[in-house]
Amino acid sequence: MASKSTDFKIEQRAYVKIRRLLKVSPTDVHKDLEEVYKDTVLPYSTVVDWPRRFREGRMSIEDGARIGRPVPSANYKNILEVSALLEEDPHITLVEIADAVGISTGTAQAIVHNNMKFRKICARWVPHLLTQAQKAKRVQCATKLLSEFDQADSRRLFEIVTGDEIWVRYSEHSSKEANKV
């Protein structure tokens, strides 16, 4: 569906085409357009240029196809495909993701880092933030520990081991080079 400004352009081009065929000067055509369209009027240079295009054989008053920026590859479909690949194999590389989805490596990296908020730790893709399920599990564990502490004597408190998060590797890699990937 065309936007309102596009509709105004098309209407004005049609008017320019007809009035120039009737041999009306560009100045008069532009004055007429200013009177009707006020702020959305075509520039005077366009009113002068479009008749030349029509004389050169152009028949359409619609905008032609333009060379521009390509459609971004980081679309919803590709994000879903990358997500499925990471769920299937958290050790997959960006090059493998790009080849499997049919996108560039840079786009694969943008999807993984910016859209999905993953980072690579010990050759494995992990989320930057905890998921809702992981947060719920932590609350459940903490609640269980607190209830056990309330039921037991104070010595049980010293049996609880806490510390920073640690990432444990679930699979062995063949070399240190594989760990750097």
Z-matrix of the N, CA and C atoms (Angstrom, degrees):
N
C 1 1.450
C 2 1.519 1 109.05
N 3 1.315 2 117.32 1 132.61
C 4 1.455 3 122.14 2 -176.98
C 5 1.523 4 110.19 3 -76.69
N 6 1.334 5 115.09 4 149.55
C 7 1.457 6 119.49 5 177.87
C 8 1.518 7 109.41 6 -80.17
N 9 1.333 8 114.98 7 167.82
C 10 1.461 9 120.19 8 -178.07
C 11 1.526 10 111.06 9 -63.16
N 12 1.344 11 117.44 10 -41.68
C 13 1.468 12 119.90 11 -179.86
C 14 1.527 13 111.45 12 -65.51
N 15 1.350 14 116.74 13 -33.46
C 16 1.465 15 120.35 14 177.07
C 17 1.523 16 109.92 15 -66.72
N 18 1.336 17 116.46 16 -40.58
C 19 1.465 18 120.05 17 177.59
C 20 1.521 19 110.89 18 -60.72
N 21 1.353 20 117.45 19 -42.87
C 22 1.455 21 121.05 20 178.18
C 23 1.517 22 111.24 21 -61.17
N 24 1.340 23 116.48 22 -40.81
C 25 1.462 24 119.80 23 179.50
C 26 1.519 25 111.05 24 -62.91
N 27 1.311 26 116.32 25 -44.16
C 28 1.460 27 120.38 26 -178.06
C 29 1.536 28 110.46 27 -65.19
N 30 1.325 29 116.21 28 -42.54
C 31 1.470 30 119.88 29 178.02
C 32 1.529 31 110.37 30 -61.06
N 33 1.320 32 116.39 31 -44.06
C 34 1.458 33 120.19 32 -178.38
C 35 1.525 34 111.39 33 -67.52
N 36 1.320 35 117.10 34 -38.95
C 37 1.467 36 119.49 35 177.35
C 38 1.524 37 111.13 36 -63.17
N 39 1.322 38 116.13 37 -40.16
C 40 1.471 39 119.54 38 177.60
C 41 1.525 40 109.79 39 -61.70
N 42 1.317 41 116.67 40 -42.79
C 43 1.463 42 120.79 41 179.15
C 44 1.525 43 110.34 42 -63.43
N 45 1.357 44 115.67 43 -44.04
C 46 1.468 45 120.01 44 178.84
C 47 1.522 46 109.62 45 -60.21
N 48 1.324 47 117.79 46 -44.16
C 49 1.459 48 122.07 47 -177.96
C 50 1.528 49 110.69 48 -60.91
N 51 1.312 50 116.64 49 -47.98
C 52 1.471 51 120.60 50 -177.69
C 53 1.522 52 111.08 51 -67.47
N 54 1.335 53 117.14 52 -46.71
C 55 1.471 54 120.09 53 -177.25
C 56 1.529 55 111.37 54 -66.20
N 57 1.329 56 117.76 55 -35.22
C 58 1.465 57 118.67 56 179.13
C 59 1.530 58 111.06 57 -72.62
N 60 1.360 59 116.35 58 -31.15
C 61 1.467 60 119.01 59 174.85
C 62 1.526 61 110.53 60 -65.84
N 63 1.323 62 115.55 61 -27.85
C 64 1.469 63 120.85 62 177.76
C 65 1.531 64 111.40 63 -86.44
N 66 1.337 65 115.98 64 7.57
C 67 1.469 66 124.06 65 176.32
C 68 1.530 67 113.70 66 66.42
N 69 1.332 68 117.53 67 32.28
C 70 1.463 69 122.00 68 175.35
C 71 1.528 70 107.26 69 -84.01
N 72 1.325 71 117.90 70 140.74
C 73 1.468 72 121.43 71 -176.30
C 74 1.532 73 110.85 72 -67.74
N 75 1.349 74 116.31 73 150.98
C 76 1.467 75 119.79 74 178.84
C 77 1.536 76 112.67 75 -58.68
N 78 1.334 77 116.97 76 -34.98
C 79 1.461 78 120.70 77 179.56
C 80 1.527 79 110.76 78 -62.21
N 81 1.319 80 116.74 79 -45.10
C 82 1.467 81 120.60 80 -179.90
C 83 1.539 82 111.08 81 -67.61
N 84 1.326 83 116.28 82 -38.90
C 85 1.469 84 120.57 83 179.25
C 86 1.529 85 109.10 84 -63.33
N 87 1.334 86 116.96 85 -44.14
C 88 1.469 87 120.54 86 -179.19
C 89 1.529 88 110.88 87 -65.48
N 90 1.336 89 117.92 88 -38.72
C 91 1.477 90 121.08 89 177.56
C 92 1.524 91 110.46 90 -61.50
N 93 1.345 92 116.56 91 -42.61
C 94 1.467 93 120.23 92 177.61
C 95 1.535 94 111.06 93 -60.84
N 96 1.322 95 115.86 94 -43.92
C 97 1.463 96 120.31 95 -179.37
C 98 1.533 97 111.54 96 -65.26
N 99 1.334 98 116.59 97 -40.99
C 100 1.469 99 120.35 98 177.69
C 101 1.522 100 111.32 99 -60.32
N 102 1.323 101 115.58 100 -38.74
C 103 1.465 102 120.73 101 -179.28
C 104 1.531 103 111.50 102 -63.50
N 105 1.312 104 116.68 103 -38.48
C 106 1.466 105 120.80 104 -176.51
C 107 1.526 106 111.77 105 -87.67
N 108 1.336 107 117.67 106 -47.66
C 109 1.471 108 121.47 107 -170.73
C 110 1.527 109 114.58 108 -96.07
N 111 1.301 110 119.38 109 -11.43
C 112 1.459 111 125.83 110 177.46
C 113 1.534 112 113.05 111 45.17
N 114 1.338 113 119.35 112 -100.10
C 115 1.470 114 122.20 113 -173.89
C 116 1.521 115 113.83 114 -75.40
N 117 1.312 116 117.81 115 -21.26
C 118 1.469 117 120.25 116 -176.54
C 119 1.525 118 112.31 117 -103.62
N 120 1.311 119 116.68 118 20.94
C 121 1.463 120 120.77 119 -178.34
C 122 1.537 121 110.63 120 -71.31
N 123 1.319 122 115.05 121 146.37
C 124 1.465 123 120.44 122 174.93
C 125 1.526 124 109.54 123 -65.47
N 126 1.318 125 118.23 124 148.19
C 127 1.465 126 119.88 125 175.45
C 128 1.532 127 110.65 126 -63.96
N 129 1.327 128 115.19 127 153.78
C 130 1.463 129 120.69 128 -179.53
C 131 1.527 130 110.86 129 -58.23
N 132 1.344 131 117.47 130 -37.96
C 133 1.468 132 120.68 131 -179.25
C 134 1.535 133 110.92 132 -61.87
N 135 1.316 134 117.79 133 -33.24
C 136 1.459 135 121.08 134 178.08
C 137 1.522 136 110.28 135 -70.13
N 138 1.331 137 116.81 136 -39.66
C 139 1.473 138 121.32 137 178.94
C 140 1.523 139 109.68 138 -62.66
N 141 1.322 140 117.26 139 -33.64
C 142 1.463 141 121.57 140 177.77
C 143 1.529 142 110.40 141 -77.15
N 144 1.347 143 117.65 142 -37.81
C 145 1.461 144 122.46 143 -173.53
C 146 1.530 145 113.76 144 -75.49
N 147 1.326 146 118.68 145 -39.28
C 148 1.463 147 120.42 146 -175.00
C 149 1.533 148 113.72 147 -61.80
N 150 1.327 149 121.32 148 -39.40
C 151 1.476 150 119.31 149 175.88
C 152 1.527 151 113.00 150 -59.27
N 153 1.350 152 115.97 151 -35.17
C 154 1.464 153 119.28 152 176.69
C 155 1.527 154 110.16 153 -62.27
N 156 1.337 155 116.44 154 -42.20
C 157 1.460 156 120.37 155 178.38
C 158 1.527 157 111.05 156 -61.99
N 159 1.316 158 115.95 157 -40.15
C 160 1.477 159 119.26 158 179.30
C 161 1.533 160 110.73 159 -67.41
N 162 1.333 161 117.10 160 -38.62
C 163 1.478 162 120.38 161 177.50
C 164 1.516 163 111.25 162 -64.90
N 165 1.344 164 116.90 163 -31.49
C 166 1.465 165 121.71 164 -179.84
C 167 1.521 166 112.17 165 -78.92
N 168 1.313 167 117.20 166 0.05
C 169 1.455 168 119.50 167 174.99
C 170 1.522 169 115.83 168 111.84
N 171 1.290 170 117.31 169 -3.53
C 172 1.470 171 118.48 170 178.28
C 173 1.519 172 108.90 171 -70.22
N 174 1.327 173 116.04 172 133.13
C 175 1.463 174 120.34 173 -179.49
C 176 1.533 175 112.11 174 -108.33
N 177 1.318 176 116.82 175 -30.47
C 178 1.460 177 121.17 176 -174.85
C 179 1.527 178 111.61 177 -82.28
N 180 1.332 179 115.11 178 145.37
C 181 1.463 180 119.71 179 174.00
C 182 1.532 181 110.76 180 -102.10
N 183 1.341 182 116.21 181 1.84
C 184 1.472 183 122.41 182 178.57
C 185 1.526 184 109.04 183 -79.03
N 186 1.331 185 115.86 184 156.64
C 187 1.457 186 120.70 185 174.16
C 188 1.519 187 108.99 186 -67.57
N 189 1.308 188 116.16 187 139.50
C 190 1.455 189 120.88 188 176.35
C 191 1.516 190 111.14 189 -84.57
N 192 1.321 191 115.84 190 170.14
C 193 1.466 192 120.40 191 176.91
C 194 1.518 193 108.98 192 -67.02
N 195 1.323 194 116.00 193 142.60
C 196 1.461 195 120.67 194 -178.83
C 197 1.511 196 109.72 195 -123.53
N 198 1.301 197 114.03 196 150.17
C 199 1.453 198 119.86 197 173.58
C 200 1.524 199 105.94 198 -82.85
N 201 1.295 200 116.12 199 129.50
C 202 1.462 201 119.50 200 -178.29
C 203 1.501 202 110.60 201 -153.82
N 204 1.286 203 114.67 202 -159.45
C 205 1.458 204 120.47 203 179.50
C 206 1.519 205 109.58 204 -68.32
N 207 1.312 206 117.17 205 142.32
C 208 1.454 207 119.76 206 178.26
C 209 1.526 208 111.12 207 -69.99
N 210 1.314 209 115.39 208 159.47
C 211 1.458 210 120.58 209 177.06
C 212 1.524 211 107.91 210 -65.27
N 213 1.330 212 118.11 211 132.59
C 214 1.464 213 118.48 212 -177.77
C 215 1.520 214 112.22 213 -63.54
N 216 1.335 215 115.53 214 141.13
C 217 1.460 216 120.65 215 -178.67
C 218 1.516 217 112.53 216 -84.15
N 219 1.328 218 116.46 217 -13.93
C 220 1.467 219 120.15 218 -179.38
C 221 1.526 220 109.10 219 -83.45
N 222 1.320 221 115.61 220 60.58
C 223 1.460 222 119.51 221 179.71
C 224 1.529 223 110.19 222 -97.50
N 225 1.318 224 116.15 223 174.26
C 226 1.464 225 122.12 224 -174.56
C 227 1.526 226 111.66 225 -57.99
N 228 1.325 227 117.20 226 -42.43
C 229 1.472 228 121.62 227 -178.21
C 230 1.539 229 110.31 228 -61.61
N 231 1.330 230 116.66 229 -46.34
C 232 1.464 231 120.26 230 -179.51
C 233 1.529 232 111.97 231 -67.24
N 234 1.319 233 117.32 232 -36.04
C 235 1.466 234 120.53 233 178.02
C 236 1.523 235 109.67 234 -63.60
N 237 1.335 236 117.31 235 -41.70
C 238 1.470 237 120.68 236 177.87
C 239 1.530 238 111.25 237 -63.37
N 240 1.338 239 117.01 238 -41.23
C 241 1.461 240 120.63 239 179.21
C 242 1.527 241 111.16 240 -64.44
N 243 1.335 242 117.17 241 -43.17
C 244 1.459 243 120.97 242 178.94
C 245 1.525 244 109.90 243 -64.33
N 246 1.317 245 116.72 244 -41.18
C 247 1.463 246 121.04 245 178.20
C 248 1.526 247 111.46 246 -59.58
N 249 1.328 248 116.19 247 -44.06
C 250 1.468 249 120.55 248 178.71
C 251 1.531 250 110.57 249 -63.04
N 252 1.324 251 117.06 250 -41.22
C 253 1.467 252 120.34 251 179.15
C 254 1.528 253 111.52 252 -63.19
N 255 1.333 254 117.10 253 -40.99
C 256 1.461 255 120.50 254 -179.74
C 257 1.524 256 111.79 255 -69.68
N 258 1.324 257 116.99 256 -34.08
C 259 1.464 258 119.54 257 176.05
C 260 1.527 259 110.74 258 -67.13
N 261 1.319 260 115.29 259 -38.89
C 262 1.464 261 120.83 260 -179.18
C 263 1.525 262 111.70 261 -69.30
N 264 1.338 263 116.36 262 -43.25
C 265 1.466 264 120.63 263 -177.32
C 266 1.526 265 109.65 264 -142.92
N 267 1.331 266 118.20 265 99.63
C 268 1.469 267 119.88 266 -179.23
C 269 1.528 268 113.89 267 -70.86
N 270 1.339 269 117.30 268 -7.70
C 271 1.468 270 121.15 269 179.66
C 272 1.531 271 112.39 270 -96.60
N 273 1.313 272 118.16 271 4.44
C 274 1.464 273 122.78 272 -176.72
C 275 1.532 274 109.87 273 -64.60
N 276 1.317 275 116.89 274 146.89
C 277 1.462 276 121.55 275 179.90
C 278 1.518 277 110.27 276 -92.79
N 279 1.322 278 115.85 277 164.39
C 280 1.463 279 120.41 278 178.08
C 281 1.530 280 111.61 279 -63.05
N 282 1.323 281 116.47 280 -37.30
C 283 1.465 282 120.42 281 179.20
C 284 1.532 283 109.92 282 -63.44
N 285 1.335 284 116.58 283 -42.91
C 286 1.470 285 120.10 284 178.55
C 287 1.518 286 111.11 285 -65.33
N 288 1.334 287 117.28 286 -38.82
C 289 1.469 288 121.28 287 177.30
C 290 1.520 289 109.64 288 -62.41
N 291 1.332 290 116.22 289 -47.83
C 292 1.466 291 121.09 290 -178.39
C 293 1.526 292 111.07 291 -60.38
N 294 1.328 293 117.19 292 -43.27
C 295 1.463 294 120.84 293 179.72
C 296 1.525 295 111.51 294 -66.20
N 297 1.326 296 116.81 295 -41.13
C 298 1.461 297 120.41 296 -177.29
C 299 1.529 298 112.28 297 -68.46
N 300 1.328 299 116.60 298 -37.71
C 301 1.470 300 120.39 299 -177.09
C 302 1.526 301 110.89 300 -88.82
N 303 1.326 302 117.74 301 -24.04
C 304 1.468 303 121.21 302 -178.89
C 305 1.521 304 112.50 303 85.65
N 306 1.333 305 116.49 304 36.97
C 307 1.457 306 122.41 305 178.91
C 308 1.522 307 108.38 306 -126.37
N 309 1.326 308 115.96 307 171.91
C 310 1.462 309 119.01 308 178.95
C 311 1.528 310 110.19 309 -75.52
N 312 1.318 311 116.01 310 161.90
C 313 1.456 312 121.01 311 179.04
C 314 1.523 313 110.44 312 -64.60
N 315 1.320 314 116.72 313 -37.55
C 316 1.468 315 120.79 314 178.25
C 317 1.518 316 111.99 315 -63.11
N 318 1.334 317 116.28 316 -40.45
C 319 1.468 318 120.17 317 177.66
C 320 1.520 319 110.06 318 -67.41
N 321 1.331 320 116.93 319 -40.66
C 322 1.465 321 120.22 320 177.28
C 323 1.526 322 110.13 321 -60.16
N 324 1.325 323 116.68 322 -43.23
C 325 1.458 324 120.35 323 178.88
C 326 1.526 325 110.68 324 -63.92
N 327 1.334 326 117.78 325 -42.41
C 328 1.462 327 121.00 326 179.16
C 329 1.525 328 111.16 327 -62.16
N 330 1.327 329 117.29 328 -41.30
C 331 1.462 330 120.82 329 179.44
C 332 1.521 331 110.11 330 -64.47
N 333 1.331 332 116.78 331 -48.34
C 334 1.467 333 120.79 332 -176.88
C 335 1.526 334 111.07 333 -64.84
N 336 1.332 335 117.40 334 -45.60
C 337 1.465 336 120.64 335 -175.19
C 338 1.527 337 112.94 336 -82.76
N 339 1.323 338 117.56 337 -47.32
C 340 1.466 339 120.47 338 -172.43
C 341 1.527 340 112.96 339 -86.84
N 342 1.318 341 117.28 340 -45.98
C 343 1.462 342 120.09 341 -175.95
C 344 1.525 343 112.19 342 -81.81
N 345 1.336 344 116.62 343 -44.36
C 346 1.459 345 120.04 344 -175.17
C 347 1.528 346 112.99 345 -94.91
N 348 1.342 347 116.91 346 -12.86
C 349 1.463 348 122.47 347 178.85
C 350 1.528 349 112.42 348 58.72
N 351 1.337 350 116.80 349 45.22
C 352 1.460 351 122.14 350 176.92
C 353 1.521 352 109.00 351 -104.45
N 354 1.319 353 114.82 352 155.67
C 355 1.455 354 120.49 353 171.93
C 356 1.526 355 107.81 354 -139.45
N 357 1.305 356 116.86 355 162.80
C 358 1.458 357 120.49 356 -175.40
C 359 1.523 358 109.41 357 -103.29
N 360 1.316 359 115.18 358 122.15
C 361 1.460 360 121.43 359 177.59
C 362 1.521 361 107.20 360 -129.20
N 363 1.315 362 116.18 361 128.00
C 364 1.475 363 122.10 362 -179.00
C 365 1.526 364 111.25 363 50.67
N 366 1.305 365 116.08 364 48.85
C 367 1.469 366 123.32 365 176.54
C 368 1.526 367 112.42 366 60.86
N 369 1.341 368 116.95 367 28.60
C 370 1.464 369 120.55 368 179.39
C 371 1.519 370 108.99 369 -139.95
N 372 1.334 371 116.59 370 136.31
C 373 1.464 372 121.34 371 178.32
C 374 1.525 373 109.13 372 -78.69
N 375 1.325 374 116.70 373 125.56
C 376 1.460 375 122.10 374 178.53
C 377 1.532 376 108.32 375 -131.83
N 378 1.322 377 117.61 376 151.03
C 379 1.468 378 119.42 377 179.20
C 380 1.521 379 111.20 378 -70.75
N 381 1.339 380 116.12 379 147.91
C 382 1.463 381 120.83 380 175.88
C 383 1.524 382 110.19 381 -63.04
N 384 1.318 383 116.62 382 -39.91
C 385 1.450 384 122.72 383 -176.64
C 386 1.517 385 109.86 384 -114.74
N 387 1.312 386 115.56 385 158.27
C 388 1.457 387 119.95 386 177.05
C 389 1.523 388 110.46 387 -72.12
N 390 1.321 389 115.93 388 146.30
C 391 1.463 390 120.13 389 175.80
C 392 1.525 391 108.81 390 -78.37
N 393 1.325 392 116.52 391 168.65
C 394 1.458 393 120.64 392 178.83
C 395 1.534 394 110.65 393 -61.17
N 396 1.316 395 117.31 394 -38.54
C 397 1.467 396 121.23 395 179.64
C 398 1.526 397 110.84 396 -64.10
N 399 1.343 398 116.92 397 -41.09
C 400 1.460 399 120.83 398 178.92
C 401 1.531 400 110.98 399 -66.49
N 402 1.325 401 116.36 400 -40.27
C 403 1.464 402 119.97 401 177.68
C 404 1.526 403 110.56 402 -64.19
N 405 1.328 404 117.26 403 -42.38
C 406 1.465 405 121.36 404 179.50
C 407 1.524 406 110.55 405 -63.40
N 408 1.325 407 117.12 406 -39.92
C 409 1.470 408 121.42 407 178.85
C 410 1.531 409 110.61 408 -63.18
N 411 1.327 410 117.26 409 -40.36
C 412 1.468 411 120.87 410 178.32
C 413 1.526 412 111.30 411 -64.42
N 414 1.334 413 116.40 412 -42.16
C 415 1.464 414 120.02 413 177.88
C 416 1.524 415 109.80 414 -63.00
N 417 1.320 416 116.09 415 -42.54
C 418 1.468 417 120.90 416 179.68
C 419 1.542 418 110.52 417 -61.04
N 420 1.318 419 117.14 418 -46.08
C 421 1.476 420 121.08 419 179.47
C 422 1.530 421 110.85 420 -63.73
N 423 1.320 422 117.47 421 -44.28
C 424 1.462 423 120.65 422 -179.20
C 425 1.530 424 110.91 423 -64.31
N 426 1.327 425 116.64 424 -40.11
C 427 1.467 426 120.68 425 177.75
C 428 1.525 427 110.94 426 -63.40
N 429 1.317 428 116.25 427 -41.84
C 430 1.470 429 120.81 428 178.65
C 431 1.529 430 110.51 429 -63.07
N 432 1.338 431 116.72 430 -44.17
C 433 1.462 432 120.30 431 178.42
C 434 1.525 433 111.41 432 -61.56
N 435 1.326 434 116.77 433 -41.97
C 436 1.463 435 119.75 434 179.92
C 437 1.527 436 111.76 435 -65.47
N 438 1.341 437 116.32 436 -39.59
C 439 1.468 438 118.78 437 179.24
C 440 1.535 439 110.83 438 -66.93
N 441 1.321 440 118.21 439 -38.11
C 442 1.465 441 121.37 440 177.01
C 443 1.520 442 111.02 441 -66.89
N 444 1.314 443 116.63 442 -36.44
C 445 1.469 444 120.25 443 178.87
C 446 1.525 445 110.31 444 -65.79
N 447 1.341 446 117.01 445 -39.94
C 448 1.452 447 120.79 446 179.39
C 449 1.527 448 111.60 447 -64.93
N 450 1.342 449 117.40 448 -33.17
C 451 1.457 450 121.25 449 -176.66
C 452 1.531 451 112.59 450 -84.06
N 453 1.294 452 118.51 451 -21.50
C 454 1.471 453 122.06 452 -174.72
C 455 1.522 454 110.59 453 -104.84
N 456 1.297 455 114.73 454 177.24
C 457 1.458 456 118.80 455 176.83
C 458 1.527 457 109.88 456 -81.43
N 459 1.302 458 117.09 457 173.02
C 460 1.460 459 121.19 458 -172.70
C 461 1.530 460 113.42 459 -68.41
N 462 1.335 461 118.21 460 -15.99
C 463 1.467 462 119.63 461 179.28
C 464 1.534 463 111.36 462 -67.10
N 465 1.328 464 117.72 463 -27.64
C 466 1.475 465 121.28 464 179.54
C 467 1.534 466 111.67 465 -61.76
N 468 1.293 467 116.11 466 -26.56
C 469 1.463 468 120.19 467 -179.84
C 470 1.526 469 111.02 468 -59.27
N 471 1.335 470 117.05 469 -35.28
C 472 1.467 471 120.86 470 -177.25
C 473 1.527 472 112.38 471 -78.89
N 474 1.323 473 117.89 472 -8.60
C 475 1.462 474 121.72 473 177.87
C 476 1.535 475 111.81 474 -84.81
N 477 1.316 476 116.07 475 -12.40
C 478 1.466 477 120.45 476 -179.46
C 479 1.525 478 108.92 477 -80.29
N 480 1.294 479 116.16 478 125.57
C 481 1.460 480 121.64 479 179.32
C 482 1.526 481 107.52 480 -103.82
N 483 1.312 482 115.91 481 125.47
C 484 1.468 483 120.35 482 177.61
C 485 1.509 484 108.71 483 -125.20
N 486 1.296 485 115.43 484 168.12
C 487 1.458 486 120.03 485 178.59
C 488 1.510 487 110.45 486 172.62
N 489 1.306 488 115.57 487 -178.38
C 490 1.454 489 120.59 488 177.74
C 491 1.513 490 109.82 489 -70.34
N 492 1.325 491 114.01 490 162.36
C 493 1.466 492 118.31 491 176.94
C 494 1.513 493 109.27 492 -64.08
N 495 1.285 494 115.78 493 142.52
C 496 1.460 495 120.81 494 176.93
C 497 1.520 496 107.93 495 -130.80
N 498 1.297 497 116.02 496 139.52
C 499 1.460 498 121.06 497 179.47
C 500 1.521 499 107.50 498 -99.09
N 501 1.312 500 116.08 499 126.68
C 502 1.446 501 121.37 500 -179.05
C 503 1.522 502 108.59 501 -109.48
N 504 1.312 503 116.66 502 130.01
C 505 1.452 504 121.42 503 -179.10
C 506 1.532 505 108.97 504 -77.76
N 507 1.337 506 116.09 505 130.51
C 508 1.454 507 120.98 506 -178.17
C 509 1.520 508 113.20 507 -93.67
N 510 1.306 509 117.11 508 -13.01
C 511 1.459 510 119.32 509 -179.36
C 512 1.517 511 109.15 510 -136.86
N 513 1.305 512 115.45 511 151.40
C 514 1.454 513 121.51 512 179.71
C 515 1.523 514 109.20 513 -92.35
N 516 1.319 515 116.37 514 137.69
C 517 1.454 516 121.19 515 176.76
C 518 1.515 517 108.70 516 -102.69
N 519 1.306 518 114.96 517 155.77
C 520 1.455 519 119.95 518 -173.21
C 521 1.523 520 113.79 519 -70.61
N 522 1.328 521 118.51 520 -29.29
C 523 1.452 522 119.72 521 -177.10
C 524 1.526 523 110.30 522 -152.28
N 525 1.336 524 115.47 523 171.85
C 526 1.461 525 119.69 524 176.22
C 527 1.512 526 110.50 525 -65.88
N 528 1.320 527 117.66 526 -30.97
C 529 1.457 528 121.88 527 178.99
C 530 1.529 529 110.67 528 -60.75
N 531 1.325 530 116.31 529 -38.86
C 532 1.465 531 119.81 530 179.77
C 533 1.523 532 111.07 531 -66.27
N 534 1.347 533 116.66 532 -30.65
C 535 1.463 534 120.33 533 178.49
C 536 1.520 535 112.15 534 -69.82
N 537 1.321 536 117.46 535 -27.21
C 538 1.460 537 121.32 536 -178.42
C 539 1.517 538 112.63 537 -75.87
N 540 1.308 539 118.23 538 -15.99
C 541 1.462 540 122.01 539 -175.51
C 542 1.505 541 110.08 540 -64.44
